[in-house]
Amino acid sequence: MIARDLREAIGKALAAAGLAPADPGLRPTGVPGQYASSVALATPGSAKTLAAQLAAEPWIACAGITGPGYLTVTVTPQALAALPGRIAAAGQACAASGALRGVTVTAPPPGDPLGAATWEEARQALAAHVTARLAAAAGATVGGGATVRSGERGAEPDATRPRTEVAAAVAYAGADAVRFALARAVPGRPVRIDPAVVARHVPDNPAYAVRYAHARAASGVRWAATPNAAGAARPCPPADPGELALLDALSWLPERVAVAARRARPDEFARYLEELAGLSVAALIAASRRGSARAPGSNELALASAVRASLAAGLGLLGVGAPDRL
């Protein structure tokens, strides 16, 4: 959500400087809470003015110029610490933004992608459905036909038709596992999903790992809600490297949605969710160990709630279920 805030702040700074709207070109720097923007490269001579405008924002610690004119913005520790609470409060809307406002994308064809005859046809159909969902979440208008809403699965396959390889995989591994595996398939490469692989409940199976991370976060929320849990407290600036890495990844969710939609590359978004899931499980396990003698305190509750909301939103955009228990 911080990347979304920064996108909006850059838009306001451009307007205040009398400059035309431009995409901020946001990218990570590798430092949690720090963001780079190439917007000044598209508006020559504006870097210092835009940096000054951004530095005046109370949630921005500093803004400067690096390289050939990139803006580098660092948010305050308080802004980073408040992120989990903001995400939890937003729920699945945490993935939404206005990055593609004013853009119109074609609605996907009706029908369930998993009813396709071949793996490539299924991949293409699913990519069209997911791209439309991502675009809508980023503020675009989806038109030209019926669209499938976030989390909607489509009609059940016609039982009277001969069972295809895709249908057989769904029957063995489940629709969610097959959908996730198809969503992460890279376009232009041969596609074939091995149902025995995507059905495995192991961390190195992405189709399981992301849903497991959501279930692990849901477990953390339930644990923190027990009567002996620590009371609410003001969020403290994070210091643990794993937690900082997780917060940084969470801050990019709306931007990753918009970029994947703009590029029509849902596989990139699926792989972002894989990265987020890995960071989430590691951070939540570390947090629970720090308070192993008691129920987790408010910081872990906020973190678990944020992970739960973010992964639920992401999986919903892929059309994949987000179970609370696995």
Secondary structure, DSSP 8 states (H G I E B T S, - for coil): -HHHHHHHHHHHHHHHTT-------EEE-SSTTEEEE-HHHHSTT-HHHHHHHHHTSTTEEEEEEETTTEEEEEE-HHHHHHHHHHHHHHGGGGG--STTTT-EEE---SS-GGG-SSHHHHHHHHHHHHHHHHHHHTT-EEESS----TT-------TTS---HHHHHHHHH-HHHHHHHHHT--TTS-----HHHHT--STT-HHHHHHHHHHHHHHHHHHHTSTTS-----------HHHHHHHHHHHTHHHHHHHHHHHT-HHHHHHHHHHHHHHHHHHHHHHHHHTTTS---HHHHHHHHHHHHHHHHHHHHHT----S--
